[in-house]
Amino acid sequence: MSAGFGERAVRSLKRRLGLSDKERINKLLANPPPVEEDRMVFTSSEDYSGNPKALFLYMKEEGLLEKYRVTWLFERRENCFDFPEANVESVCMFNKEGKRTWQAQKAVMSARYIFYSHNVNWVKRFRPEQTFVDLWHGCGYKGALKSDATRVYYDYLMVTGERYIGIFRDVMDDPDGNILDLGYPRNDMFHTRRSSAAAFLASLKEKAGAQKIIIWMPTFRHSSVKRLDTDIALSSTGIPLLYGAQELRRLNGCCRQQGVLLIIKKHHLQVIYDLPKEGMDHVLFLEGDDLRKGNADLYEMLASTDALLTDYSSTAIDYMLLDKPIGYTLDDFDRYEDARGWSFANVKDYMPGHHIYSMEDLLAFVRDVAEGADPYAADRARILPEMHTCTEGFSRRIAEYFGI
């Protein structure tokens, strides 16, 4: 068989089977599709969540999307669903081989507006007639990785307060960057009832026979993404202060005695917690998939809790808007400082709540929440204006800024 015949056979087979995603993407990069003024793309790191989801829902409810053709990009095929609106489509970002799909590539390359929460550098083509808006995923305490500057492209990037404008310009190595303190759309979800979050939380509370709910949202220590892994945890469990089953049982007993349900929400980048879950009637572990199954938006659920337990997570900055007690676990503060550092100096001064270094401190926080004690309310009120330029209407401000 001649080489020429073999090549013709391969070309013939490709014509029958169609081009691969990689080949189609290369064709799109070589011959970019026209940018369509009526096209818009949304995508988020955990699939239909966070700031992109909140902004999309606001625009839909206000009738702002009626003249647009909207594409939602999903990373996980199992999370992909059909929208009821005829002008909204779902596209999977990855094929069965885990490679980028050409449909996702084309959607972004042809859209006038692209709203996302992390990055879309994989597109590789950014044109001046497009607007890339990184709604971002949190303004917190922990120092950002300098590598973020090479991994994130944006025309505009959102932060919560003026303090963070300079911080992000430095991190992104973009001294004149369009960093806007318009706030986060997800914080609008504190005041909505779009999902079943309130009912979901109420059912958990009733099952435990609890009167109060504390949600614990630790930032990741041991990350599933290698470049983000700080590996500074003081315990093998991955959760501050819970160094083993003994501490967990003691915490569960205190919560039961105080009538408190403690929900530990795992960060999506944290590897699986190594702690026993059986027999924990007042300590509950939840993941993002649990909320999806219960049709419960995380930020709507936060609004129905009585207090937040966290550490260096941006969730604490957002939770200040609710004016409820916050506890900060700081047992690995020094190690975290050495491993990653902080966004700004004197960071503990901007943690208006219980500073928790030991199990005794943690149990004292649980008791205060149970009793309705809130000794740091004045500190929250003092710090809030530095963390948030605006306190409501975030989605509206962003839509108005871009003339949508």
Sequence and secondary structure as in RCSB ss.txt:
>XXXX:A:sequence
MSAGFGERAVRSLKRRLGLSDKERINKLLANPPPVEEDRMVFTSSEDYSGNPKALFLYMKEEGLLEKYRVTWLFE
RRENCFDFPEANVESVCMFNKEGKRTWQAQKAVMSARYIFYSHNVNWVKRFRPEQTFVDLWHGCGYKGALKSDAT
RVYYDYLMVTGERYIGIFRDVMDDPDGNILDLGYPRNDMFHTRRSSAAAFLASLKEKAGAQKIIIWMPTFRHSSV
KRLDTDIALSSTGIPLLYGAQELRRLNGCCRQQGVLLIIKKHHLQVIYDLPKEGMDHVLFLEGDDLRKGNADLYE
MLASTDALLTDYSSTAIDYMLLDKPIGYTLDDFDRYEDARGWSFANVKDYMPGHHIYSMEDLLAFVRDVAEGADP
YAADRARILPEMHTCTEGFSRRIAEYFGI
>XXXX:A:secstr
  HHHHHHHHHHHHHHH   HHHHHHHHHHS    EEEEEEEE TTSS HHHHHHHHHHHHTTTTTTSEEEEEES
SGGG    SSTTEEEEESB TTS B HHHHHHHHTEEEEEESS  GGG    TTSEEEE  S   SB   TTHHH
H   SEEE SSTHHHHHHHHHTT TT  EE    GGGGGGG   SSHHHHHHHHHHHHT SEEEEE    SSBSS
GGG     SSTTSSTT  SHHHHHHHHHHHHHHTEEEEEE  TTB    S  TT SSEEEE HHHHHHTT  HHH
HHHT SEEEESS THHHHHGGGT  EEEE TTHHHHHHHT BSSSSGGGG  SEEE SHHHHHHHHHHHHHT  T
THHHHHHHHHHH S SS HHHHHHHHTT 
